[in-house]
């Protein structure tokens, strides 16, 4: 292992539930009924794919998304409240060991930068990539292939840390060993992952045994 590539939402920060509830709240307030009832249905999806789940009708969705973006600015997330336990400590362990660390998220680059700034994690990451700017977002392998290339390593030299089936599929398709973080509030199919950990504390303990 020479590098670790992390997903963000649901992995470093428990932000999936916040944005799920915010979208539902927005739609209810304008008199629309969301087509999604369970956060598990949208975990790991890109913004486009997630919105297609919430509002299946193309014409209606194209009108509502800009309104939601303005609504979101009035309800900005404070990522420090959603930072998962033991994340800074694990990143510090990796950095101390000389591991190269990257972030590869299907989400918006603006959200990624906001999280890194608020949680003061930006100094850990040598590379930050958003699927927003790629031709094919997760579950396509592009973001992991390009992250490894940007770091100067082969995919086989990198470990991906994911949570969703979509993200795990992307990492595995790219050829990365894939570790999944499992939290009790998400019922996700993680069987494709090479290892599954119940939080970063357990992942940190496992990593320290490998050192």
Residue pairs with C-beta under 8 A, 6 or more apart in sequence:
1 99
1 157
1 158
1 159
1 177
1 210
2 99
2 100
2 153
2 157
2 158
3 99
3 100
3 101
3 102
3 148
3 151
3 153
3 157
3 158
3 159
4 94
4 99
4 100
4 101
4 102
4 158
4 159
4 160
4 161
5 101
5 102
5 103
5 104
5 144
5 147
5 148
5 151
5 158
5 159
5 160
5 161
5 171
5 176
6 12
6 101
6 102
6 103
6 104
6 160
6 161
7 44
7 103
7 104
7 105
7 106
7 160
7 161
7 162
7 163
7 164
7 167
8 15
8 103
8 105
8 107
8 111
8 112
8 115
9 15
9 16
9 19
9 44
9 105
9 106
9 107
10 16
10 43
10 44
10 163
10 164
10 181
10 183
10 186
11 84
11 161
11 162
11 163
11 181
12 83
12 84
12 87
12 103
12 115
12 119
12 121
13 79
13 82
13 83
13 84
13 87
13 115
13 119
14 82
14 84
14 183
15 77
15 79
15 82
15 111
15 115
16 39
16 42
16 43
16 186
17 39
17 185
18 77
18 82
19 77
20 36
20 39
20 42
22 71
22 72
22 75
23 34
23 50
23 54
23 68
24 34
24 36
26 67
26 68
26 71
26 72
27 33
27 34
27 54
27 55
27 64
28 34
30 64
30 67
32 55
32 60
32 64
34 54
34 55
35 53
35 54
35 55
35 56
36 42
36 53
36 54
39 186
40 186
40 187
40 188
41 53
42 49
42 50
42 53
42 54
43 163
43 164
43 166
43 186
43 188
44 106
44 138
44 162
44 163
44 164
44 165
44 166
44 167
45 53
45 106
45 138
45 164
45 166
46 106
46 107
46 131
46 132
46 137
46 138
47 106
47 107
47 108
47 132
48 137
49 137
51 61
51 65
52 61
54 61
55 61
55 64
77 114
78 118
79 114
79 115
79 118
79 119
80 118
80 119
83 119
84 181
84 183
84 199
84 200
85 199
85 200
85 201
86 199
86 200
86 201
86 203
86 204
87 121
87 200
88 119
88 121
89 200
89 204
90 200
90 203
90 204
90 207
91 101
91 121
91 124
92 124
93 204
93 207
93 208
94 101
94 124
94 207
95 101
95 124
97 211
100 126
100 151
100 153
101 124
101 125
101 126
102 125
102 126
102 127
102 128
102 129
102 147
102 150
102 151
103 112
103 116
103 125
103 127
103 128
103 129
104 129
104 131
104 143
104 144
104 147
104 160
105 111
105 112
105 129
105 130
105 131
106 130
106 131
106 132
106 137
106 138
106 143
106 166
106 167
107 130
107 131
107 132
108 130
108 132
109 128
109 130
109 132
109 133
112 128
112 130
113 128
115 121
116 122
116 125
116 128
126 151
127 147
127 150
127 151
129 143
129 146
129 147
129 150
131 137
131 138
131 142
131 143
134 140
134 142
134 143
134 146
135 142
136 142
137 143
138 166
138 167
138 169
138 170
139 165
139 166
139 167
139 169
139 170
139 173
140 170
140 173
141 170
141 171
141 173
141 174
141 175
142 170
143 170
144 155
144 158
144 160
144 170
144 171
144 173
144 174
144 176
145 155
145 174
147 158
148 154
148 155
148 157
148 158
148 174
148 176
151 158
154 175
155 174
155 175
155 176
156 175
156 176
156 177
158 176
158 177
159 176
159 177
159 178
159 179
160 167
160 168
160 171
160 174
160 176
160 177
160 178
160 179
161 178
161 179
161 180
161 181
161 203
162 168
162 170
162 171
162 178
162 179
162 180
162 181
162 193
163 180
163 181
163 182
163 183
163 186
163 188
163 190
164 188
165 188
165 189
165 190
165 192
168 178
168 180
168 190
168 192
168 193
169 192
171 178
172 178
172 192
172 193
177 194
178 192
178 193
178 194
178 195
179 193
179 194
179 195
179 196
179 197
179 203
180 190
180 193
180 195
180 196
180 197
181 196
181 197
181 198
181 199
181 200
181 203
182 188
182 190
182 196
182 197
182 198
182 199
183 198
183 199
190 196
195 206
197 203
197 206
